[in-house]
Amino acid sequence: MNQITNKHFIDFVRSEDKKIQKKNKTEDQSNIIQTFEESLLKLQNSLEKRINNKNSINSHYKTIHFFFNIYLISTKYKFVDLSIGLISCINSKSFGSALTISRSILENVTMLGLKVHNFSELLKKKNFLKLSRELFMMNVPDYAKKFIDDYKRTHVNDALRYYDDYINSKEKTIFNIYGSISERVHPSPDSFMMYQELNELKNNFKQVSFSQNSEYIQNTIYNVLVFMIVHINSVINEFYPDIEKNFVDLLKTNSDSIKVHFNNNSSDNDQFRKTFGSFFDTNY
């Protein structure tokens, strides 16, 4: 089990636990770190090592479902990978790296949210060919763009804006936190001042001392990292289950419509088989 062992950071988070308990006026002990570690372990234990779908090219519904699962499972692996890296950085007091990983986590989570939202909208509109091609693009690397004509990527800012709407944040919480983290990841003054402490000495002397765990980091970056591990709990326990339930259920209710559509639209069917035939390497 991956655990946070940085005692100074743990003490800070425990003080946040007490604030939450006081704010909620409850005797229940809040334990942000324990909940985070247990949630991450739960996600790790749920990871699938392989999925099979023999001859899925012959079933449009199964192909779409198969490619959605490929994408979703892969995002979970990346999410676990980044979360473990975040723990390692906190433990080693590599807070610049912790911020870089935090930024990557936000990018990946918000993009997942936007993509699944778009997939769902295409399902509702019964635009099954575009849905299949959008899913296929999530499994095509840059060097293989030839497999799909309208290959494109979505800008992360679009994902951040969508995600704030998803969590009903009128203050654009995620977008603003992402911007704050980015300032400290980029080679900007904020990114360098993290490691500085200015002290007033006698005779008008000023002294700048440097540290990887400065008061600036403790007073500012710690709060960002606490937000991140709290948010990771939410992603694992609420966001992923919501995605799997809502999209997969919606896809299942459209299974017959998908079959009828491609049976009755030979042009769409040809495009579908051309797109996915390149992946399955099927002679058809």
C-alpha positions as CSV (number, residue, x, y, z in Angstrom):
1,M,0.0,0.0,0.0
2,N,1.3,3.4,-1.0
3,Q,1.4,5.7,2.0
4,I,2.3,9.3,2.8
5,T,5.1,9.3,5.3
6,N,6.2,13.0,5.3
7,K,5.6,13.8,9.0
8,H,5.5,17.5,8.6
9,F,2.9,17.3,5.8
10,I,0.9,14.7,7.8
11,D,0.8,17.1,10.8
12,F,-0.5,19.9,8.5
13,V,-3.2,17.6,7.1
14,R,-4.3,16.6,10.6
15,S,-4.8,20.2,11.4
16,E,-7.0,20.5,8.3
17,D,-8.9,17.4,9.6
18,K,-9.7,19.2,12.8
19,K,-10.9,22.3,10.9
20,I,-13.3,20.1,8.9
21,Q,-14.5,18.5,12.1
22,K,-15.1,21.9,13.8
23,K,-16.8,23.3,10.7
24,N,-19.1,20.4,10.4
25,K,-19.8,20.4,14.1
26,T,-19.3,16.6,14.3
27,E,-17.5,14.2,16.5
28,D,-16.7,12.0,13.5
29,Q,-12.9,12.0,13.0
30,S,-12.0,13.3,9.5
31,N,-8.9,11.6,8.1
32,I,-8.1,13.0,4.7
33,I,-4.9,11.0,4.2
34,Q,-6.3,7.6,5.3
35,T,-9.3,8.1,3.1
36,F,-7.0,9.0,0.2
37,E,-4.8,5.9,0.7
38,E,-7.7,3.6,1.0
39,S,-9.4,5.0,-2.1
40,L,-6.2,4.6,-4.1
41,L,-5.8,1.0,-3.0
42,K,-9.4,0.3,-4.0
43,L,-8.8,1.7,-7.4
44,Q,-5.5,-0.3,-7.8
45,N,-7.3,-3.5,-6.8
46,S,-10.0,-2.9,-9.4
47,L,-7.7,-2.5,-12.4
48,E,-8.3,-5.0,-15.1
49,K,-5.1,-6.6,-16.7
50,R,-6.7,-7.6,-20.0
51,I,-10.0,-7.4,-21.9
52,N,-10.9,-9.6,-24.9
53,N,-13.6,-9.2,-27.5
54,K,-13.2,-11.7,-30.3
55,N,-14.4,-10.7,-33.7
56,S,-15.8,-7.4,-32.3
57,I,-15.6,-5.9,-35.8
58,N,-18.7,-7.9,-36.7
59,S,-20.7,-6.3,-33.9
60,H,-20.9,-2.5,-33.9
61,Y,-22.2,-2.3,-30.4
62,K,-19.5,-4.6,-29.0
63,T,-16.8,-2.7,-30.9
64,I,-17.9,0.7,-29.4
65,H,-18.2,-0.9,-25.9
66,F,-14.8,-2.5,-26.3
67,F,-13.1,0.8,-27.3
68,F,-14.7,2.7,-24.5
69,N,-13.4,0.1,-22.0
70,I,-9.9,0.3,-23.5
71,Y,-10.0,4.1,-23.0
72,L,-11.5,4.0,-19.5
73,I,-9.3,1.3,-18.1
74,S,-6.2,3.1,-19.5
75,T,-7.2,6.3,-17.8
76,K,-7.4,4.4,-14.5
77,Y,-3.9,3.1,-14.9
78,K,-2.6,6.6,-15.6
79,F,-4.5,8.0,-12.7
80,V,-3.0,5.4,-10.3
81,D,0.4,6.0,-11.8
82,L,0.2,9.8,-11.2
83,S,-1.3,9.3,-7.7
84,I,1.6,7.1,-6.7
85,G,4.0,9.6,-8.1
86,L,2.3,12.4,-6.1
87,I,2.8,10.4,-2.9
88,S,6.5,9.8,-3.7
89,C,7.1,13.5,-4.3
90,I,5.3,14.5,-1.1
91,N,7.4,12.0,0.9
92,S,10.7,13.2,-0.7
93,K,9.8,16.9,-0.3
94,S,9.9,17.3,-4.1
95,F,7.1,19.8,-4.1
96,G,7.8,21.3,-7.5
97,S,7.4,17.8,-8.9
98,A,4.3,17.3,-6.8
99,L,2.7,20.4,-8.4
100,T,3.7,19.1,-11.9
101,I,1.9,15.8,-11.2
102,S,-1.1,17.6,-9.7
103,R,-1.4,19.6,-12.9
104,S,-1.3,16.4,-14.9
105,I,-3.9,14.8,-12.7
106,L,-6.3,17.7,-13.3
107,E,-5.7,17.6,-17.0
108,N,-6.4,13.9,-17.3
109,V,-9.5,13.9,-15.0
110,T,-11.1,16.9,-16.7
111,M,-10.4,15.6,-20.2
112,L,-12.0,12.3,-19.2
113,G,-15.0,14.1,-18.0
114,L,-15.3,16.2,-21.2
115,K,-14.8,13.2,-23.5
116,V,-17.4,11.0,-21.8
117,H,-19.8,13.9,-21.9
118,N,-19.2,14.3,-25.6
119,F,-19.6,10.5,-26.1
120,S,-22.9,10.6,-24.2
121,E,-24.2,13.5,-26.3
122,L,-23.4,11.7,-29.5
123,L,-25.3,8.6,-28.2
124,K,-28.3,10.7,-27.4
125,K,-28.2,12.2,-30.9
126,K,-27.8,8.7,-32.3
127,N,-24.7,9.8,-34.2
128,F,-23.1,6.4,-33.9
129,L,-20.5,6.7,-36.6
130,K,-19.0,9.9,-35.1
131,L,-19.1,8.3,-31.7
132,S,-17.2,5.3,-32.9
133,R,-14.6,7.5,-34.6
134,E,-14.2,9.7,-31.5
135,L,-13.6,6.6,-29.4
136,F,-11.1,5.3,-32.0
137,M,-9.2,8.6,-31.9
138,M,-8.6,8.0,-28.2
139,N,-6.6,4.9,-29.2
140,V,-4.6,6.4,-32.1
141,P,-1.1,7.8,-31.4
142,D,0.1,10.9,-33.1
143,Y,2.3,8.9,-35.5
144,A,-0.7,6.9,-36.8
145,K,-3.0,9.8,-37.8
146,K,-3.4,8.2,-41.2
147,F,-5.9,5.8,-39.8
148,I,-8.5,8.5,-39.4
149,D,-9.2,11.5,-41.6
150,D,-10.4,14.1,-39.1
151,Y,-7.8,13.3,-36.4
152,K,-7.7,16.0,-33.8
153,R,-7.1,16.6,-30.1
154,T,-9.1,18.6,-27.6
155,H,-7.6,21.6,-25.8
156,V,-7.2,21.2,-22.1
157,N,-8.9,24.5,-21.4
158,D,-12.1,23.2,-22.9
159,A,-11.9,20.3,-20.5
160,L,-11.3,22.5,-17.5
161,R,-14.3,24.7,-18.3
162,Y,-16.5,21.7,-18.7
163,Y,-15.4,20.1,-15.5
164,D,-16.2,23.2,-13.5
165,D,-19.7,23.1,-14.9
166,Y,-19.8,19.4,-14.0
167,I,-19.0,20.0,-10.3
168,N,-21.3,23.1,-10.4
169,S,-18.5,25.5,-9.5
170,K,-19.6,29.0,-10.3
171,E,-16.2,30.3,-9.1
172,K,-14.4,28.2,-11.7
173,T,-12.6,26.4,-8.9
174,I,-10.7,23.8,-11.0
175,F,-9.8,26.3,-13.7
176,N,-8.4,28.8,-11.2
177,I,-6.5,26.1,-9.2
178,Y,-5.1,24.8,-12.5
179,G,-3.9,28.3,-13.4
180,S,-2.3,28.7,-10.0
181,I,-0.5,25.4,-10.2
182,S,0.7,26.2,-13.8
183,E,2.3,29.5,-12.6
184,R,4.4,27.5,-10.2
185,V,5.2,24.8,-12.8
186,H,6.3,27.2,-15.5
187,P,9.6,29.1,-15.2
188,S,7.9,32.2,-13.7
189,P,8.7,34.2,-10.6
190,D,6.2,32.2,-8.6
191,S,8.0,29.0,-9.4
192,F,11.3,30.3,-8.1
193,M,10.0,32.2,-5.1
194,M,8.7,28.9,-3.7
195,Y,12.2,28.1,-2.4
196,Q,13.0,31.6,-1.0
197,E,12.6,33.1,2.5
198,L,13.4,36.8,3.0
199,N,14.7,37.7,6.5
200,E,15.4,41.1,8.0
201,L,18.8,41.3,9.8
202,K,20.4,44.0,11.9
203,N,21.8,47.2,10.3
204,N,19.2,47.0,7.4
205,F,20.7,43.8,6.0
206,K,18.4,41.5,4.2
207,Q,19.0,37.8,4.0
208,V,17.5,35.4,1.5
209,S,17.6,31.7,2.6
210,F,16.6,28.8,0.4
211,S,14.8,25.6,1.2
212,Q,12.9,22.8,-0.5
213,N,10.4,23.0,2.3
214,S,10.2,26.8,2.8
215,E,7.5,28.6,4.7
216,Y,6.1,29.7,1.4
217,I,5.6,26.0,0.4
218,Q,4.1,25.1,3.8
219,N,1.7,28.1,3.7
220,T,0.7,27.8,0.1
221,I,1.6,24.6,-1.7
222,Y,0.5,22.3,1.2
223,N,-3.0,23.7,0.8
224,V,-3.0,22.9,-3.0
225,L,-1.8,19.3,-2.3
226,V,-4.5,18.8,0.4
227,F,-7.0,19.9,-2.2
228,M,-5.6,17.4,-4.7
229,I,-5.8,14.4,-2.4
230,V,-9.3,15.3,-1.3
231,H,-10.3,15.7,-5.0
232,I,-8.6,12.3,-5.8
233,N,-10.9,10.7,-3.2
234,S,-13.9,12.2,-5.1
235,V,-12.7,11.1,-8.5
236,I,-12.2,7.5,-7.3
237,N,-15.4,7.2,-5.3
238,E,-17.8,9.3,-7.2
239,F,-16.5,10.4,-10.7
240,Y,-15.5,7.0,-12.1
241,P,-18.6,5.1,-10.8
242,D,-20.8,7.9,-12.3
243,I,-19.0,7.6,-15.7
244,E,-19.2,3.9,-15.8
245,K,-22.9,3.7,-14.7
246,N,-24.3,6.5,-16.8
247,F,-22.4,6.0,-20.1
248,V,-22.4,2.2,-20.1
249,D,-26.2,2.2,-19.2
250,L,-26.9,4.7,-22.0
251,L,-24.8,2.7,-24.5
252,K,-26.7,-0.5,-23.6
253,T,-30.1,1.1,-24.1
254,N,-28.9,2.1,-27.6
255,S,-27.6,-1.4,-28.6
256,D,-30.5,-2.2,-30.8
257,S,-30.5,1.3,-32.4
258,I,-26.8,0.9,-33.2
259,K,-27.4,-2.4,-34.9
260,V,-30.3,-1.0,-36.9
261,H,-28.5,2.1,-37.9
262,F,-25.5,0.4,-39.4
263,N,-27.6,-2.3,-41.1
264,N,-29.7,0.5,-42.8
265,N,-26.8,2.8,-43.6
266,S,-24.3,1.1,-45.9
267,S,-22.1,4.2,-46.2
268,D,-21.7,4.5,-42.4
269,N,-21.1,0.8,-42.1
270,D,-18.3,0.9,-44.7
271,Q,-16.7,3.8,-42.8
272,F,-17.0,2.0,-39.5
273,R,-15.4,-1.2,-40.9
274,K,-12.7,0.8,-42.6
275,T,-11.8,2.6,-39.3
276,F,-11.8,-0.4,-37.0
277,G,-10.5,-2.8,-39.6
278,S,-7.2,-1.0,-39.4
279,F,-7.1,-1.8,-35.6
280,F,-8.2,-5.4,-35.8
281,D,-6.2,-6.0,-39.0
282,T,-9.2,-7.9,-40.4
283,N,-9.7,-8.9,-44.0
284,Y,-13.3,-8.1,-44.8
